[in-house]
Amino acid sequence: MPLQLDNFNDLTGPARGRLMHALRSAPDEGVHLRELARAADLSLSSVQRELARLTSLGVLQRRHAGNRVLLRLNRRDAFTRLLLAAALALGLRGRFFSDMPVDREAELLLAGLCAHIPPDALLWREYGNVEFLAGLAVMLAGHTGYDRAAYLALAESLHRGASTPEQYDAWYQKYRPDFARLLSLVDRERRTHARSDDQ
């Protein structure tokens, strides 16, 4: 997946990094404390201490399922989303997208870029060919959960005229994206319950 354990470790330290990685990999419905401790390879006391810190930051959500308490990332929280984006940005360092990816790792990183990096041309320019990225921005502008105006503006900031039907058609003919596959990966990356949030 795009957000590797080392990225979280660099941002938050080893223990909290392992915990964030385990929370990010957990099912959408959440994970029980003991399962979380096993997944993060931490003692229960360490997990409880770190969970208290994450809860105070608004990063966690707790819900009851019978007599169990399930924990999950609060993906609607701005700080959580920025933390995920920062971890992804570390993974994207040195990556340059100039065409549709042909290997799984690059494909997941591109999906992560689309899912987590906000529509800021200054940020997007660092990750690839502006013509290619502008076409992606136009594609995202038409996808559920994305702010159409913001992504069309991103496309135009990256490559003037990218949002016109003629240029977008030329982009499509040149890069031949598999829309269904890429958008499925993007949606999976954003998670079902976060898709309704505009970026």
N, C-alpha and C positions, 0 to 999 in steps of 0.2 A: 504493500500500500504506500501511497505517497508520503504519509507522515510517519517516518521511521522513529524508532525508540531513541536513537542518538539525538534527533532533532529536539525532542522534548527534554532529554537530559541536559543539552546545552542551554536550553531556556530556563529550566526550573530546578536543576540539580538531579542527581541520580534517583533518589527515592521517589520524589514527586514526579519525575519524568516517567519512571516505570508505572506509576499509578495512573498518570494521564494517558499513557499508551494503552493500558488495560481498560480504562474507562472508554476510550475512543473505540476500542475493538469490541466492546460489550454489545449485546443485543439492544435494540431500541427500547425494549421494555425495562431494561436495567439489569443490574447484577447484585447478588447478595454479598455481604461483607466478606464472608469466608471465601467465596469464589473469587472475589476481587483480590484478596490477599494471595491466593494461590497464583492467579494470573500475573500479578505484579511481582511475585516471589519476595514478598515482604511479610514480616510478622504482623499479627493482628494489632498489636499495640502501635507499631509504626504506621499501619494503614489508618487506624483511628486518629492518630495525631495529624497525619497529612490530610485526612478527610475534613477534620475540623478547620484546618487552614483554607482548604478549597471551598468549604461551605461558607466561610466568612467572606470570601471573595465573590460569592454568587455563582461559582462555576458548577456546583452540583445541584441536582434535584433528587429528592427522596420521595418515594411513594410506598404505600403499604399494599401488599398482596397477601391477603390472609393475615397470618401472624409473622410474615417476613417483611423486612424493609429492603427495598430495591433502590440502588443508586445508579444514576446516569448523569452524563454531562448535560448541563443546561444550555443547549445549543441556541436558545433564543436570547441568551445574554450576550451583550456586545463584547464584554471582556473575553468570554469563552471563544467567541467567533474570531476575535483578534488573535488570541493565543493559538488557535488552530491555523490561522493564516500565517502567523509568524513561524510556526513549526514547518509549514509547507514551504514558506519562502526560503528557509535554510536548505530544504531538500531540492529546491529549484536552482540554487546557486550553481552557476556554470552551465546550466541547460539553455539551449537555444533552439527554439522550434521554428523550422522553416517549411515544414510540410507535415502532413498527417503522420503520426508515429506508426512504425511498423512492428515495434516490440512492446510487450505488455507493460514493462516498467515505465517506458516513456509515455505510453497511452494513459496509464494511471496518473502520472505526473501532470499531463495535460488536463485530464479531468479534474485534478486537484486545483490547478490554476483557475479553471473555469468556475469551480465550486467555491473557492475561498478567497481569491485575490479580488479586492474591490475594484470597481470600474474606474480606475485612475490610470490615465495614459502613461504617466511617469513610471508607475510600477510595471505596467504591462510591457513597455518598450524594452525592458531589461531581459525579457524572456523569449524574444524571437524576432523574426522578420515581421515588420509592421504591416505589410500587406496581408500576410497569412493571419496574423492575430486580429486584424481589423475584420476580416471575414468571420472569424470565430465570434467576435463581439456582436456582429449583425445576427448571427445564428442564435446566440443567447438572448438577444433582444426579443426574439419571438417565442422564447420558451417560458413555460409556466414558472412563476416565482421570481422572475428577473424583471427589474425596472427597465421597461422598454426605452424610455427616453435616455436614461443614463448609459445604457449599452450602445445605443445608436450614437450618442455623443462621444463615447469612447472610440467607437469605430472611426468616426470622422476625425477625431484627434490623432488617431494612429495613421490613417491613410485617407486623405481627402477624397470624397466621392464614394467611399466604400459602401455606404448605405443605399446608393442608388440601385434600382433593379438591374440595370445593365452591368454595373461593376460587380454586384453580388453574383449574378449569373456567370460572369467571366471567372470569378473566384471559384465558384462551384465546379465549373468545367475544368479548371486547372488543378484543384486539390482533391476533387472527388471524395468528400467526406462521407463516412457512413454515419449519418445523423442519428439513426436509431441506436447504434452501438455507443457512440460517444455520449449522447444525452442520457442513456441508461447508466453509464458509468458516472456521469456528473450527478445524476439524481441519487445514485447509491452513495456517492461521496457526501452529498449534502444531507442525506438521510431523509426518510419520508416525512417525519414530523417537522423538518426545517424547510421543506420546499416552498411553503406558503409565505415565508419571510422574504420580502424583497431585499436585495443586497444594496 
